[in-house]
Amino acid sequence: MINNDDDFYTNAVVKGYYKNYVQGWVQEMATYLKCVDNKHLLGVGIEGFYGDSLPKRKQFNPGYQVGTDFISNNFIKEIDFATIHAYSDIWLSGKNEHDQMAFMQRWMTSHWTNSRMILKKPLILSEFGKSKKDTGYNVNDRDSFLNTVYMNINNFVGNGVSIGGGLVWQIVAKGMESCYDGYEIVLSQDRSTGNVLYQQSKKIHPRRCAEKLQ
């Protein structure tokens, strides 16, 4: 019995139902999709919260979990690669930049290690960013955050691939104001952030070319 919408996230019975539903749904949909199309890679697209399949790893969660399970959801045979999101500004709201970056380091390292050693699948940081709506936001902090994330990705690649890259949230164009959510990057306006993305693309290009030649 729940009394309000918030109980969805805290009621033990509801959380149990949701966890079982998610795992069953991922398995069912993954099996179906591979039956109709086995030529494209398939991922779940979840945030990466740890669950009961690896209880000791719950310490890396940002203080809560929502019923998904990074290990069991991505361990399904039909899932080709694992994904995580990273919104430390929301998940650790009220924490300073140092604490948020320390969390990011632990978050990325833990999932990279588990993807390589347990799942044995590539990992994609499929969403990350820093919101302009954050209290005390400034563009220098956002650029530093993105640079640090990319540096971690490049280091992971240098230590044995296993990470497929990172997708910043979100690049939009002028005239798309209805899509603005605070995380928007308009390249014609956010010049310094655009340069961060440009510099990362230059690092990726020769690396990918070299991999193709091997």
Secondary structure, 3 states (H helix, E strand, C coil): CCCCCCHHHHCHHHHHHHHHHHHHHHHHHHHHHHHHCCCCCCCCCCCCCCCCCCHHHHHHCCCCCCCCCHHHHHHCCCCCCEEEEECHHHHCCCCCHHHHHHHHHHHHHHHHHHHHHHHCCCEEEEEECCCCCCCCCCHHHHHHHHHHHHHHHHHHHHCCCCEEEEEECCEECCCCHHHCCCCCEECCCCHHHHHHHHHHHHHHHHHHHHHHHC
